[in-house]
Amino acid sequence: MHLRYLRLPILFLIPLLAVAQAPRVGLVDFYGIRKVPEDKIRKALGVAPGDALPKSKEDVEERIEAVPNVVRARLEATCCSEGKAILYVGIEEKGVTAFEYRDDPQGTVKLPEAIMDAYRTFLLAVRAAVAVGEVGEEFTQGHSRMFNAKARQTQEAFIPLAEDNIKLLQDVLRNSSDAEQRAIAAYVIGFVKTKRLVVDDLQYAMRDPDETVRNHSMRTLGGFAVLAMKDPDLGIKVSPTWFIEMLTSLVWTDRNNAAVSLVNLTETRDERMLSHLRERAMPALVEMARWKHLPHALPAYILVGRVLGLPEKEIQDIWSAGDREKLIARAVEKKKK
């Protein structure tokens, strides 16, 4: 069971599109809660399914941060449950080690207009694809290839641009003070032919202070991992470390995209990788596997099953039977022992 064909570009291009399309809340879910009572977080949140999305995200976060033992809070609305927004509420508790980002770079390096123009054209094509419901993509060549023909054509323009500007893309990704430039570089650099040459740059960018840069970097590395499994002789080595650490991030998109990427990275059942997940991220995986929106819960659920050592068919059968709590409870009990 893997997700290499199931990622949706809408999630990284327009993370809060749900706010415009579905201003009412369909589901509310939480993450980061370990010791603080959930009912206190719910009371401070003051939003329930059926309510309008809060007018001020910051005001609600401040109310939650006033709850004893909450250091930081984060609200994120994403799309969609029966046409309504899904509201995720994340907290960072006192005494919990937080995922740390790098400082903002200060360089003035910029991308050439040819890359900027190609990226703008790509975004327009993606929006058109979203409008007709063609948002799927696949990664068997190591980079995104959208199912929508026009969008895929705009992506193909990145291949020569990436190859001709590889050093500049690396420089922008690491050093540009402009977060948008870094984010575009993180996406376009994935289209280089020799992908192993830019793995270190992308893993460096996974701790960028900007969430879109981190998001693009994860997705690009996730594509590399698909190609690495398909052709090990290419020498592409994607480390799972920052993906695993990001499962404890306060930012929902960090967690969600890290889990999706880790499904592909753990497909070979590498025991060291699974052991790392078991030691560093089981509480996070368990709470994510319990999320109400099934497409968001599925990646973490698969990872919990693999950490338990269950065969893929058994993981899939339990999910298909609607009995995921049976598998999750086994993981919780094993963790206690």
C-alpha positions as semicolon CSV with decimal commas, in nm:
position;residue;x (nm);y (nm);z (nm)
1;M;0,000;0,000;0,000
2;H;0,154;0,333;-0,099
3;L;0,055;0,687;-0,186
4;R;0,280;0,767;-0,478
5;Y;-0,021;0,830;-0,702
6;L;-0,243;1,001;-0,447
7;R;-0,082;1,334;-0,362
8;L;-0,282;1,639;-0,456
9;P;-0,105;1,957;-0,570
10;I;-0,389;2,169;-0,435
11;L;-0,257;2,102;-0,085
12;F;0,077;2,268;-0,145
13;L;-0,027;2,539;-0,389
14;I;-0,334;2,669;-0,208
15;P;-0,332;2,529;0,148
16;L;-0,625;2,744;0,269
17;L;-0,842;2,725;-0,040
18;A;-1,104;2,576;0,189
19;V;-1,155;2,916;0,349
20;A;-1,286;3,056;0,021
21;Q;-1,482;2,751;-0,088
22;A;-1,616;2,617;0,243
23;P;-1,642;2,893;0,505
24;R;-1,814;2,661;0,753
25;V;-1,642;2,395;0,959
26;G;-1,718;2,030;0,883
27;L;-1,466;1,862;1,114
28;V;-1,244;1,971;1,402
29;D;-0,937;1,768;1,493
30;F;-0,635;1,809;1,718
31;Y;-0,267;1,719;1,746
32;G;0,012;1,773;1,997
33;I;-0,211;1,701;2,298
34;R;-0,034;1,482;2,553
35;K;-0,115;1,611;2,904
36;V;-0,337;1,917;2,859
37;P;-0,706;1,815;2,880
38;E;-0,868;1,825;2,537
39;D;-1,188;1,976;2,678
40;K;-0,993;2,285;2,786
41;I;-0,855;2,324;2,434
42;R;-1,206;2,285;2,289
43;K;-1,344;2,548;2,527
44;A;-1,072;2,797;2,435
45;L;-1,120;2,717;2,066
46;G;-1,492;2,800;2,078
47;V;-1,555;2,649;1,734
48;A;-1,758;2,336;1,660
49;P;-1,867;2,157;1,341
50;G;-2,127;2,367;1,162
51;D;-1,985;2,697;1,286
52;A;-1,824;2,953;1,060
53;L;-1,448;2,956;1,046
54;P;-1,311;3,207;1,298
55;K;-1,264;3,556;1,159
56;S;-0,933;3,598;1,340
57;K;-0,706;3,296;1,346
58;E;-0,461;3,486;1,567
59;D;-0,722;3,569;1,832
60;V;-0,820;3,203;1,868
61;E;-0,456;3,093;1,888
62;E;-0,398;3,346;2,166
63;R;-0,696;3,211;2,363
64;I;-0,561;2,857;2,334
65;E;-0,212;2,969;2,433
66;A;-0,365;3,108;2,754
67;V;-0,457;2,752;2,858
68;P;-0,213;2,634;3,131
69;N;0,087;2,438;2,996
70;V;0,026;2,541;2,632
71;V;0,329;2,718;2,485
72;R;0,205;2,774;2,129
73;A;-0,108;2,701;1,928
74;R;-0,174;2,676;1,557
75;L;-0,499;2,671;1,358
76;E;-0,510;2,551;1,000
77;A;-0,813;2,508;0,775
78;T;-0,786;2,269;0,484
79;C;-1,019;2,119;0,225
80;C;-1,264;1,943;0,253
81;S;-1,523;1,723;0,426
82;E;-1,858;1,716;0,247
83;G;-1,793;2,061;0,109
84;K;-1,691;2,208;0,445
85;A;-1,353;2,301;0,588
86;I;-1,150;2,074;0,815
87;L;-1,010;2,272;1,106
88;Y;-0,692;2,137;1,261
89;V;-0,584;2,264;1,602
90;G;-0,224;2,200;1,700
91;I;-0,061;2,277;2,031
92;E;0,290;2,268;2,170
93;E;0,296;2,179;2,539
94;K;0,551;2,287;2,798
95;G;0,839;2,045;2,829
96;V;0,794;1,900;2,480
97;T;1,086;1,925;2,237
98;A;0,971;2,134;1,942
99;F;1,077;2,092;1,580
100;E;1,324;2,376;1,517
101;Y;1,365;2,576;1,197
102;R;1,669;2,752;1,060
103;D;1,707;3,128;1,076
104;D;1,596;3,333;0,776
105;P;1,874;3,351;0,514
106;Q;1,991;3,698;0,418
107;G;2,125;3,660;0,061
108;T;2,011;3,866;-0,236
109;V;2,040;3,597;-0,505
110;K;1,730;3,561;-0,726
111;L;1,595;3,327;-0,991
112;P;1,597;3,430;-1,359
113;E;1,272;3,557;-1,510
114;A;1,255;3,249;-1,734
115;I;1,202;3,027;-1,428
116;M;0,962;3,271;-1,265
117;D;0,753;3,293;-1,585
118;A;0,748;2,914;-1,623
119;Y;0,633;2,874;-1,265
120;R;0,353;3,130;-1,303
121;T;0,236;2,946;-1,615
122;F;0,242;2,622;-1,421
123;L;0,028;2,768;-1,140
124;L;-0,232;2,887;-1,389
125;A;-0,241;2,540;-1,545
126;V;-0,283;2,378;-1,202
127;R;-0,573;2,607;-1,118
128;A;-0,738;2,510;-1,445
129;A;-0,678;2,143;-1,366
130;V;-0,831;2,186;-1,020
131;A;-1,137;2,349;-1,178
132;V;-1,207;2,035;-1,382
133;G;-1,116;1,794;-1,101
134;E;-0,787;1,667;-1,248
135;V;-0,553;1,711;-0,953
136;G;-0,369;1,376;-0,946
137;E;0,001;1,330;-1,012
138;E;0,259;1,052;-1,022
139;F;0,629;1,038;-0,940
140;T;0,774;0,737;-1,121
141;Q;1,031;0,956;-1,300
142;G;1,141;1,110;-0,970
143;H;0,944;1,433;-1,015
144;S;0,579;1,527;-1,031
145;R;0,392;1,451;-1,352
146;M;0,034;1,569;-1,328
147;F;-0,240;1,366;-1,491
148;N;-0,383;1,680;-1,649
149;A;-0,213;1,708;-1,989
150;K;-0,179;2,088;-1,999
151;A;-0,041;2,107;-1,646
152;R;0,204;1,825;-1,722
153;Q;0,320;2,013;-2,030
154;T;0,405;2,319;-1,819
155;Q;0,600;2,094;-1,581
156;E;0,810;1,960;-1,867
157;A;0,937;2,312;-1,926
158;F;1,114;2,290;-1,589
159;I;1,345;2,010;-1,704
160;P;1,581;2,219;-1,924
161;L;1,548;2,520;-1,694
162;A;1,654;2,314;-1,393
163;E;1,942;2,154;-1,580
164;D;2,075;2,489;-1,705
165;N;2,044;2,663;-1,366
166;I;2,127;2,394;-1,112
167;K;2,394;2,594;-0,924
168;L;2,171;2,901;-0,909
169;L;1,877;2,696;-0,783
170;Q;2,097;2,550;-0,509
171;D;2,216;2,898;-0,413
172;V;1,863;3,043;-0,402
173;L;1,732;2,749;-0,201
174;R;1,998;2,792;0,066
175;N;2,063;3,164;0,069
176;S;1,788;3,384;-0,077
177;S;1,611;3,611;0,171
178;D;1,295;3,585;-0,043
179;A;1,082;3,292;0,078
180;E;0,885;3,278;-0,248
181;Q;1,208;3,243;-0,446
182;R;1,324;2,963;-0,217
183;A;0,991;2,783;-0,250
184;I;1,000;2,798;-0,631
185;A;1,361;2,678;-0,627
186;A;1,261;2,383;-0,405
187;Y;1,000;2,278;-0,660
188;V;1,190;2,339;-0,984
189;I;1,515;2,183;-0,864
190;G;1,335;1,849;-0,850
191;F;1,336;1,837;-1,230
192;V;1,715;1,806;-1,264
193;K;1,824;1,491;-1,442
194;T;2,083;1,375;-1,184
195;K;1,870;1,402;-0,874
196;R;2,125;1,273;-0,625
197;L;2,323;1,596;-0,676
198;V;2,056;1,808;-0,504
199;V;1,937;1,578;-0,224
200;D;2,149;1,756;0,040
201;D;2,014;2,098;-0,064
202;L;1,656;1,980;-0,028
203;Q;1,719;1,811;0,307
204;Y;1,877;2,137;0,425
205;A;1,563;2,322;0,311
206;M;1,336;2,091;0,512
207;R;1,421;2,308;0,812
208;D;1,355;2,635;0,629
209;P;1,160;2,891;0,837
210;D;0,895;2,914;0,562
211;E;0,638;2,633;0,553
212;T;0,590;2,644;0,175
213;V;0,964;2,593;0,125
214;R;0,956;2,298;0,362
215;N;0,647;2,162;0,189
216;H;0,797;2,180;-0,160
217;S;1,125;2,032;-0,037
218;M;0,947;1,734;0,119
219;R;0,739;1,669;-0,188
220;T;1,041;1,693;-0,416
221;L;1,238;1,450;-0,199
222;G;0,936;1,221;-0,187
223;G;0,949;1,202;-0,566
224;F;1,319;1,121;-0,548
225;A;1,241;0,837;-0,307
226;V;0,999;0,684;-0,555
227;L;1,266;0,686;-0,826
228;A;1,528;0,551;-0,582
229;M;1,309;0,247;-0,512
230;K;1,247;0,196;-0,882
231;D;1,616;0,221;-0,976
232;P;1,857;0,176;-0,679
233;D;2,158;0,200;-0,913
234;L;2,100;0,577;-0,945
235;G;2,251;0,621;-0,599
236;I;1,975;0,847;-0,466
237;K;1,977;0,837;-0,084
238;V;1,696;1,020;0,092
239;S;1,739;1,031;0,469
240;P;1,421;0,985;0,674
241;T;1,550;1,188;0,971
242;W;1,383;1,524;0,911
243;F;1,064;1,363;0,783
244;I;1,036;1,175;1,112
245;E;1,120;1,478;1,324
246;M;0,863;1,684;1,133
247;L;0,585;1,452;1,252
248;T;0,600;1,650;1,577
249;S;0,585;1,992;1,410
250;L;0,327;2,248;1,522
251;V;0,240;2,306;1,155
252;W;-0,024;2,068;1,015
253;T;0,115;2,071;0,658
254;D;0,456;1,966;0,794
255;R;0,301;1,666;0,965
256;N;0,070;1,567;0,683
257;N;0,330;1,586;0,406
258;A;0,598;1,417;0,618
259;A;0,362;1,123;0,680
260;V;0,280;1,093;0,308
261;S;0,650;1,093;0,217
262;L;0,733;0,838;0,487
263;V;0,481;0,593;0,342
264;N;0,696;0,582;0,029
265;L;1,025;0,585;0,221
266;T;0,922;0,287;0,439
267;E;0,786;0,076;0,155
268;T;1,094;-0,147;0,171
269;R;1,040;-0,200;0,547
270;D;1,394;-0,090;0,638
271;E;1,419;-0,190;1,005
272;R;1,641;0,103;1,106
273;M;1,388;0,347;0,962
274;L;1,095;0,175;1,133
275;S;1,288;0,166;1,460
276;H;1,353;0,539;1,430
277;L;0,981;0,598;1,376
278;R;0,897;0,380;1,675
279;E;1,135;0,568;1,904
280;R;1,067;0,924;1,790
281;A;0,716;0,952;1,658
282;M;0,468;0,688;1,777
283;P;0,248;0,922;1,985
284;A;0,224;1,160;1,688
285;L;0,147;0,879;1,445
286;V;-0,125;0,739;1,671
287;E;-0,306;1,072;1,704
288;M;-0,278;1,136;1,330
289;A;-0,407;0,786;1,250
290;R;-0,717;0,875;1,453
291;W;-0,799;1,192;1,259
292;K;-1,161;1,200;1,149
293;H;-1,092;1,279;0,782
294;L;-0,988;0,938;0,648
295;P;-0,761;1,055;0,360
296;H;-0,557;1,254;0,614
297;A;-0,548;0,968;0,865
298;L;-0,444;0,700;0,615
299;P;-0,069;0,774;0,582
300;A;-0,012;0,767;0,960
301;Y;-0,228;0,455;0,990
302;I;-0,012;0,276;0,732
303;L;0,303;0,379;0,918
304;V;0,164;0,250;1,250
305;G;0,090;-0,084;1,085
306;R;0,439;-0,108;0,940
307;V;0,603;-0,021;1,273
308;L;0,400;-0,306;1,425
309;G;0,540;-0,534;1,154
310;L;0,202;-0,625;1,005
311;P;0,182;-0,745;0,643
312;E;0,051;-0,489;0,395
313;K;-0,258;-0,698;0,323
314;E;-0,353;-0,711;0,689
315;I;-0,306;-0,335;0,723
316;Q;-0,525;-0,279;0,421
317;D;-0,792;-0,530;0,528
318;I;-0,831;-0,374;0,873
319;W;-0,865;-0,030;0,715
320;S;-1,117;-0,152;0,458
321;A;-1,323;-0,309;0,735
322;G;-1,346;0,028;0,908
323;D;-1,169;-0,109;1,216
324;R;-0,856;0,106;1,231
325;E;-0,887;0,147;1,608
326;K;-0,813;-0,224;1,642
327;L;-0,471;-0,171;1,486
328;I;-0,407;0,158;1,668
329;A;-0,492;0,002;2,006
330;R;-0,228;-0,265;1,945
331;A;0,032;0,005;1,891
332;V;-0,071;0,190;2,207
333;E;-0,056;-0,130;2,413
334;K;0,284;-0,222;2,273
335;K;0,416;0,126;2,352
336;K;0,300;0,091;2,715
337;K;0,479;-0,243;2,751
